[in-house]
Amino acid sequence: MVFTGKQPQPKNGDVTFMYNSDGLTRCDMYYDGQYFTGYAKCLPGDMDMMSERTGSTLAEIKANIKRLRYMRNKVRESMRPLELFESRLKCCKNYDSKSFEARRLRKEIWLYKEEIEEITNAINDEEAYLKKYIAEKDDLYYRIRAKRANDNN
């Protein structure tokens, strides 16, 4: 195979990780023509427990939260013109709220709002999972350090 100098085009969902020995992990997630980057830094007090897997997990969750926020903003941008159109239609004297077109417009706006709510719930779930994951790791590290201290005495 001959190298042509062109990089292969990434696909939606492609994820790459970079990890260094200082405890910094970077995750780049490709979606919709953009990269979303999440970082995880090992705290100085946790360097004895430093793990590439933990850093990669934390960085990936943070990148995914950024991707979900981007998706939510894109949906909001798509919904705004429909809401503006509906508000302007309501000002017209011939506006019939029971017409097929008006009901269809309201349904489209409702579908966008449902999608925004689903994405918001996914963001909240990811943030809750991140907090839980960190708390579980802290608890595990505490127990390991306590056991090590007991074994040394």
N, C-alpha and C positions, 0 to 999 in steps of 0.2 A: 504494500500500500504506500502510495506517495503522499507526503504531507503537502497540502496545497496552501497552508497558512490560514485557513478559515476554521473557526471554532464551530463545533456542532451547535445548532440552535437548541437551547434547553426547552423542555416541555413543561407544561403546567404541573406543579407538584414536585419538580426536581428539587432535591435538598442536598446541599454540600456543607461539610463541617470542617472547621480548622481548629486545632487544639494545640496549645503550647505548654511547655513545662512550668510556666508561671501561674497556671491555673485559669487562663483565659480561653474560653471556647466561643467560637463564632459559628452561627448557623445562617446560611443564605438559602432562602426559599424562593423559588421562581413561580410567579403566578401572573397571568394576564399581561405579559410583557414587562414585568417589574420584579425586582428583587426585594425581599423583605428580610431584614437582618435582625437577628436576636443574639444577644451576648449574655454570657454567664461568667462571672468572676468568682473564683474560690476565695473565701475570706481568709485573712492571714491566720486566724485561729483554727481553721479547718484544713490547713495544708497537709496535715498528717493523714487525712482521710480523702485527699484529692483523688478524683476519678474522672476519666474522660467520658465515661458513660453518663454519669450524673450531670456533668457540664453540658454534654450534648443534648440531653433530655430537657434541661432548663432552657438552653438557648433555642431549641426547636419550639418549645411552648411559647416563648416570647415572640419568636418570628411569626408563629401561627396567629397569635393575638393581633399583631400588626396587619397580617393579611386579612383577617376577619374584619377589622376596622375599615380597611380599604374597601372591602366588598360592601360593607354596610353604607359607606359614603357613596359608592357608585349607584347603589339601589336608590338612595335618597335623591341623588342627582337625576335619576331617571323618573322619579315620581314627581318632582317639583313642577315640571311643565304641565303635567296632567292636573295637578291641584290648581295651578294658576288658570288653566283653561276652564276648569269647572267653576272657579270663582267668578271668572268673567262671563261665563254663560249664565250664571244665576242672576246677573245684572240685566240681562236682556229681557224685554217684556214678553217675548214669545217663547221663553224657556219653559219646557214641560219636564218636570222632574220625574214623571212616570213614563217618559218615552224610552224606547229601547236603547237609544244612543246614550241617554243620561244614565240609565241603569248600568249599561256596559262600562261607561266611564267610571262610575262609582265602584264597580266591581274590580276594575283594573287598579284603582287607587287602593282599595282594600287588600288586594293581592300583594301589592308592593309593601303595604304596612305589615302584613303578615310575614313577609320575607325579612323585613327589617327586624321584627320581633324575634324571629327564629335566629337570625345572626347575632342579635344582642344576647339572647339566651346562650348561644354557643360561646360568645366572648366571656360571659359571666361564668360559664362552666369551666372554661380554660383557666380563667383567673383563680377560681376556687381550687381547681386541681393543682395549679402552681403553688398556691399557699399550702395546701395539704401535703404536697410532695416535699416541700422545703421543711415543713414542721415534722414530718415523719423522718426525714434525713437527720434533722437536728436531734430528735429523740434517739435515733439509732446511734449517732455519734456520741451522745452523752452516755448511753449505756455501755458502748464499747470502751470509752475512756474510763468509766467507773470500773469495769471489769479488769482492764489493764492495771489500774491503780491497785485494786485488790490483789491481783496476781503478783505484783511487785512487792507487796508488803508481807 
